Structures are given as C-alpha cells and as structure tokens.
Amino acid sequence: MDTTSIKNLFKLKSIPVETPQEEIISKTEIDLNGESAEESRKRTYHESGYRDSSRTSGNHSTLSICLDAVYSKFQNEEKEMVEKQKNLKESYFNEQKNRETEIKALTVSLETKEELLKNKNSEIEKHQNHIETLKAEIIDLPRNPEKYNVKATKGASAKFWIGAILLFPISLYLITFYISTSYSAFFKSFDAKSTVIQSVLDAQAFSKAWNAGPVEGAFVTLIPFVFLGLGFLIHMFGENKNWINYVKLGLLFVVTFIFDAILAYEIESKLYELNKTFNSPDFDLKIAFTRNQFWGIIFSGFIVYIIWGLVFDFVMKEHREKDKIKNEQEIKQKNVLFLLEKINFIKKEIEGIIENISTTKESIIKTRGRIEELQNIIDGVIIPTKDYKLYASEYVQGWITFIGEKIAVSKTEKQTMIDSCIDTYNTNLDAVGANSDNQNLVYLSSL
C-alpha cells in the first residue's frame, strides 16, 4: 500500500460519527459510492480495529479492553436501531399478548372452579343437615308415627312384645292340655285310684303315648297344633271384616267347642264307668251336661283356645303396626346411606376441584412470571450476538492487519501476537455469548 493510499484511508477513518450532520454527509457519500449500510458498518469496524491496533502496537491485552468497548458500542448502535429492535421484539410482544389472554382465561376458569367448590361444600352441608334430620326422625318415629304420616298405632312395639310374651306360655298350656286330654280321652285306661285331675292331666301322657305306638304318639303330639291352627284362622278371618268371614269364624268356634266337648265326654264317660253301679243308667249327653268336670274340661281348653286366638290376633296386628314403623325407619335409613354415598362422591369431586384450582393458580403464577419476563425483554435491548460476532471479527481483522503490515518483528513473534489476539477474540465471544447457540441476548437494563 503506497503513501497516498494510506493517507486517503486515514482521512476516511477520521470522519466523525457523533455529529448528525456529518453522519448525513457520510451516508450521502456511501450512497454515492454504491456501498450498502452493512458493508459500510463492517468497514467502519475494520478501520476502527486497524486504528486502535496502531495506537497500542497490536497488544493483545489491550485488545481485550478494546473488544469490551466494541461490544458496548455495538449495543448502543443496536439500541438506536428502533425499527430493528421492534422487529426483534415482535415475537415477544405477540407472546405477551397471548399470555395476557391466557391469564384472563385462567382467571375465569379459577373463578368458575372456586364457585363450583363453594357450591359443592354447600351441597355437602345440606346433605349432612338432612342426614341429622333423618336420624332424629328414625328415633322419634316409634313415639310419634302420626307426625310423619305413618298410619301406625303409637307404642306398637311395646304392645307387640307384651302380647308375644303372653302368647308363649298360653301356647305351652294348650300344647300340654291337649296332649294330656287327647291321650286321656282316646288311649288311657283309668283305674279307681285316679282322681279327676290325674285323669285329665297326665304328666307322662307324651311318653306313654309314644310307648304305646307311633300312631298314638303322633296323634297326641300333633293334635295341639290343630287347635293352634284354628286359632290362626281366627286371625285370618278377622282381617277382612265381612259377613262370610264372620260365618266362618262362628263355625270355627262351634267346631272347636264340639271337639273339646268330645274330649270331655270321652274322659267323663271313662270316669263314669269306673264309679258305675248296677242301678246307674248308661252315660249319655244328658248326664254329661250335669257334671261339673265335663264343663271344666271344655272350658279349660275352649276358653284358653279363644284367649290364645285373640292374643295371637292382637300380636299380629301390633306386628303389622310395628312393621309400618319399621319399614318407614328402613326407608329413612336407606336415605341416610344414600346421602352418605353421595357425600363421599362429592368429596372425591371436591378433591379433584381443589387439585385443579391449585394447578390453575400455579399456571397463573407461572404465566404472570413469564409476562414479567417478556416485559423486561421488551423494556430491555435485544443484542443479535451473531451480528456482533460478524462485526467483532471485522474489528479483529483490522487489528491483525495492522500487526501484519506495520509491526516490525520476526515472523515467529508476529504469529505469536496474532495467535494471542485470536485467543483474546474467542474469549470475548464466549464472554458475551456469541459462540453459543442463541441467536440473541437480552439486556434488561437500558444501555
């Protein structure tokens, strides 16, 4: 390069860039020379590197400081490029708008879920109050059935148990009486030593009948149940009150009375034969009707049988009343269980809602954090690091060009200086992130 060319080069580099008017003149000259703005910028960095290297004799330690200044200068230049910054930040603006829309949607969703949670808790409280009411009604129902529109007699449970307790010994009496009387009437042989009571009520009638044979045993064992069955029919015919059932009921009483009369007649005839003399007439109904033990046997069975039938009828009616209350209690208890299951189901729904609310709140917090990050990016300066690497390389090329052209040292020493400068350059690129995969860096503070 001759002296004239070098002078022209330094004359070009000495053009000030701080004055706007001179900057306009420079741009006009560039346009006249047919040079693009990017080529002009590259040339400017190259010339600055050459000039700064000439001032420091190509010292690589000074190069590190100069590259920091170059980076600061590059940042200021990028900051002043309003349109470029706007284009670089456009994606962040769009993301911020999307995030704000997302926040609105998340907020609406959160409010809906919180309202749903409130409704679910109110529903549980309502069901729990209903359960407490049902439990109180279950306890109060036997005492006040009419209060709950149950057509049952108050205190039916107590009456039922009293009747059932009375029915048991009466049943045992009838079984004992008819076993003894039927055995005495049909199978027993009387002797002169037997009293009336011993003749009618034989303590060993059951065992004696079975010892006499299976037919005798089965007869005296089963005959009491005939009378119990007749007593059961009294209850059945009494449930439907009409004249046919009343006729049937009257016939039952007649049949039972006749059967008891037959037993009494047979026993009395045997007792009469024991005490009969040659002058005594034959035993017949006329004689039987005049004997007290005849009527005593009849009424000892027949009256008790009627009492048993009436008590049984009363117990069954009370049981029916008791069943009405019990059925109503069971219905209410089933309602309690249904409500408990419903509460458990709602609680599981609430767990899911709470989890969704927590997730939504976390999303809102993260989204708001991202919006703040985006705002900081928008407020900051976006540095295109790949562009910086391009211009920094121009600067270092200018620096090394001076070393190669103007430093009068041995070739080896010159190469060592160049290698040190390249290392310093790479260190600077690593420091500012220009060697990373990121296209841009964001500086949150204005420069």
Buried (B, 14 or more C-beta within 10 A) or exposed (E): EEEEEEEEBEEEBEBEEEEEEEEEEBEEEBEEEEBEEEEBBBBBBBBBBBBBBBEBEBBBEBBBEBBEEBBEBBBEBBBEEEEBBEEBBEEBEEBBEEBBEBBEEBEEBBEEBBEBBEEBBEBBEEBEEEBEEBEEBBEEBBEEBEEBEBEBBBBBBEBBEBBBEBBEEBBEBBBBBBBBBBBBBBBBEBEEEBEBEBBBBBEEBBEBBBEBEEEBBEBBBEBBEEBBEBBBBBBEBBEEEEEEBEEBBEEBBEEBBEBBBEBBBBBBBBBBEEEEEEEEEEBEEEBBEEBEBBBBBBBBBBEBBBBBBBBBBBBBBBBBBBBBBBEBBEEBEEBBEEBEEEBEEBEEBBEEBBEBBEEBEEBBEEBBEBBEBBEBBBEBBBBBBEBBBBBBBBBBBBBBBBBEEEBEEEEEEBEEBBEBBBEBBEEBBEEBBBBEEEEBBBBEEEE
